[in-house]
């Protein structure tokens, strides 16, 4: 059986790319954890209880925000864009999208209720602010990086 060298190299490149993406995601998670810990001024006891709850939330949030919405966007793309959708298809996709947004809201409420047993309400408010600031900082850094590579 003859194996094509190009196929092997392509496979190795794909594996390498996936591993690099995973490493970047893990590095980003570590930066976010450090940022939030610092902004909330978590004690070691608080951090020990906070992070398992928050990490479980983040995993579910990623599933809802990224993967479920990706499914809706993919269906729109496969149909040829929003303008190519029938009204019925549009209603179905809109319903999926709004149901998903409702699930995200419910998930956030559950997080806040769980965290009230671990940290103060004031720190929960600081958490929402820290998440927003961290995401904003990422966006600014991303734009700066893109501006440098495009010029």
Buried (B, 14 or more C-beta within 10 A) or exposed (E): EEEEEEEEEEEEEEEEEEEEEEEEEEEEEEEBBEBBBEBBEBEEEBBEBBBEBBEEBBEBBEEBBEEBBEBBEEBBEEBEEEEEBEEEBEEBBEEBBEEBBEBBEEBEEEBBEBBEEBBEEEBBEBBEEBBEEBEEEEEEEEEEEEEEEEE
